[in-house]
Amino acid sequence: MKRVTPWLVGISLVLLAAGGAYELLRAQRGAAGSSANTGAPPARPLPVTVAIVGMKDFPIYRIGLGTVQAYNTVTVKVRVDGEIQKIAFHEGQDVRKGDLLAQIDPRPYEALLRQAEADRARDEALLANAELDLQRFRTLVLKEFATHQSLDTQKALVGQYQAAIQRDQAAIDNASVQLGYTTISSPLTGRTGLRLVDQGTSCMPAIPAAWSSLPSSIPSP
């Protein structure tokens, strides 16, 4: 049997240690590289857009607290007595001139209007009869069957009925105006403010019903 020399054994041990260290170092590097690849995704290219150079307004916004006040403000008031039957708007609503805001019970004023019209019809009938009598008195005076005093009295009666008809017409006009006041409409185009009455409220003249303002000072949403 041949004897193994000591130096051959030493060389073999050194080669084995070097090979093990190399394999261990390569395994560590592979693990670090794989963990780095899985932890961070690869960077994507940034998109690039193209635009034409031009001049335009650049909006500037400022945020703060403030109070908006209209240029013109109108207080809508009730002009006749009555019960509010309907509220036709809500606070902050944009309305146009003539739009309905509220409705007061019109029945008492409709009755007054019909009464005035009936009085005029009665006086017109009396005037027609008085004019016929006047024609008869004129014929009788010509034939000397009636006195001039009777003729003058009949003329005065005709004038009285004519004045009564004018009074009745004035009463009709007044009743029509009062009836129109039961419909509360917007006096201008604008935006309503606070509602000062509720449905079912009994109102009197000069009681405010609502605020209405021009929209010129109200910014668009």
Secondary structure, DSSP 8 states (H G I E B T S, - for coil): -----HHHHHHHHHHHHHHHHHHHHHHHHHHHHHHHHHHS------------------------------S-EEEEE--S-EEEEEE---TT-EE-TT-EEEEE--HHHHHHHHHHHHHHHHHHHHHHHHHHHHHHHHHHHHTTSS-HHHHHHHHHHHHHHHHHHHHHHHHHHHHHHHHHTTEEE-SSSEEEEEE---TT-EE-TT-EEEEEE-GGGS---
